Amino acid sequence: MPIKVLLADDHQIIREGLRSLVDREADMDVVAEADNGRRAVQLNEKHTPDVVIMDINMPDLNGMEATRQIMSTTPSVKIVALSMLSDQRFITGMIKAGASGYLLKDCAFKELSQAIRTVADGKIYLSPAISGAIREFVSELPEVGSTSVELTAREREVIQLIAEGKSTKEVAEVLHVSVKTIETHRQNVMRKLRISSVAELTKYAIREGLTSI
């Protein structure tokens, strides 16, 4: 049976290009496409792919959080991060979130197809292009964002949505909870981070890779 692949990237032209290339491979089949992390989580549950090709910087829910959610419900799925980001904290974050592979978007498709087959076979694939960051990761194993502050998955979701300009009401609608619940999450986050404004919250979100805005 062909390897079932889910593509998650917020740029349509990239998804179309990847679908065209992946579908040419006799042993691979693209089963769905997602334009943000939240949609990727939903489509993963619907289509049960073997491998998810995951961008990191996506709106609504970033690839790192989407990876955490997917791995918590379907740990058998293999996730390959495909990103422009070569910073160690993003590589570290994706690996800790459960990704089995990490490649940069300037790689050739031959490398991506090799990565898909490698992770589908239960192995790890890390691009040679990020070898320096990997060596540092292995030697130091820092926390994501190099911070000692522990935020819950829901708190990270709230931070991203607020940083992307959504109102408290809009965040509540996206997450299907009450406005009061979101206000509580925001207050808890600001208390933990010792910040007092949405501007500071946005700066934190950008620095920690929760959003690229």
N, C-alpha and C positions, 0 to 999 in steps of 0.2 A: 504493500500500500504506500502511496506517496506521503511525504511529510506534509502535514497540514500547517499552513503558515498564516498568522494574523499580522497585518501591517498596522502599526500605530504611529502616525506622523501628522502634524497639523498642516503640512503643505501638500496640497493635492497633487501637484506636479511630481513631487518625490514619490508619493504613493503610487501614482500611475506608472512611473518609470520602474519602480521596484516590482510592481505586479507584472509588468511586461517581461521583465528579466526572470523573475522567479518562475512564472508560469511556463517559461521555455524549458525549464529543467524537467526532465522526464520523471524524476523522483520527488517533485515538489508541487504543491497546489495551494494557491492563495484562497483561503476560505472567507476572509472578511477584511475590511479596512476600517480603521477608527481615526477620527481627526482630533481626538483629545484623550487624555488618560481615563476619564470616567467612562467614555464610550468603549475604550479598550477593555475595561473590566467587565462591562456588560456583554460585549461580544465574545469575550473569553468564555463566559458562562454558557452562552448560547451555542457556540461552535466547537468548544473544547479542542483548540488547536494543539499541535505538538510543540510548535515554536512560535513565540511572539517576537517580532522585530519592533523594538520600543525606542522611540525618540525620548529625550529627557525633557526638553523645554517645550511643554504643550500647555494650552490654556485649560482652565476649569479644574483639571487635576494633572499634575506633572507626571512624567514617566517614572520617577522614583517612587512616588506614592502609589501609582497604579501597579507597579511591580510588587510592592509590599502587599497590596490588597489581593492581587492575583495569587501570589504565593501562599497567602494565608488560607485561601479557599481551594486552590488546585495546585498543590506543591509539585505535582508531576510535570507541569508545564515548564518548558525551558524558555528563558527570556534572554534575548540578545539585544544589548543596548547599541543603538546606532546613532551617534551624536557628533556634533561639531566640537563638543566640550572635551578637552584633554586634561583639564585640571584634576589633580589627584582626588580632591574631595568628591567630585562627581563619580569618578571611577570607584572610589571607596564606597560611596553611598549606594551605587547600583549593585555592587557585589554583596554588600551587607543586606541589601533589600532582597537578594535572592537571584540576581541575574547570573546566568551561566556563561555569558560572553559579553565582550565590549569591543566595539570597533568605531573608528572615526569615519565620518561621512565622505572623506576624500579617498577612501579605500576603493580598490577595484571590485567589481561584482564577483570576480573569481574568489576573492577572500571572503566575501559575505556568504557565498554559497558553501564554501568550505566550513565556515563557522556554523551555519545552519545544520549541516550534516554532523559536525562534531558534537554540538550540544544535543542534537536529537539522539545521538548514540550514548548519551549520558556523561559526556566529558565536558571540560571547560575550554573555552576558546577566548584568549585575550590577544588582541592585535600586537604584533611586534612594535607598532608605532607608539604604543603607550608603555613600553617596557620600563622606562625610567620611573614613571609614576607607580608602576606595579612593584618594582623593587622597594621603593620607599614605603608603599602600602604594607608590604609583607614585613618589613623591618620595624615599622612603627605602629601599624594598625590603629590609626587615630579614629575618633568618633566622627560621624558625619558632621561637617561644618566645623570640626574642632571646637565644639562647645560642650560644656558639662550640663547645660540645661536640658532636662528631659521633657519633651512635648509628646502628647499623645498623637496618634494618627489623625484623629478628628481635629485636634488643634492645628496641626499642620495644614489640613485641608482648609480650615477657616482662614488661616493666615494667607494662603495663596489667593483665595477668592476675594478677600478684602484688598490685598495688594493689587489685584487686577481691576479694582475700581467698583466692585459690587457693593451695594448697600446691605445693611444688616438684613433687611427684608428679603432681598434677592438671594443672599447667602442661605437664609433659612429655607427659601423655596427650592434651591438647588439640592440642599441636603435633606429636605423633607422633615424639618424639625421646626420648633417654634422660634419666634424672634427672641424670646426671653432666653432660650437655650443658647443661641448664637451670642447674645450679649454676655452671657455667663462665660462662654468659651473665650471670648475676646478679653474680658476682664482677667481671667485666669492666665492667659498668655502674656498680657502686659505686665501682670504681677510677677510671673516667672522670669520674664526677660528684663524687668525693671525699666520699662519704657512707658511713655505717657501719651504718645500720639500715633495716628495712623501713618504719618510720614515716616516715623522711626520704625514702625512695623513693616512698612514697605521696604525700607532699606535692609532690614533684617532678612526679609523674604528673598530679596535679590542676592544678598551676600551668601545665604545658605543654599541657594540653588532651588528654592521653592517656586520661583517664577523668574522669567527673564525680562519682565517689563522694567 
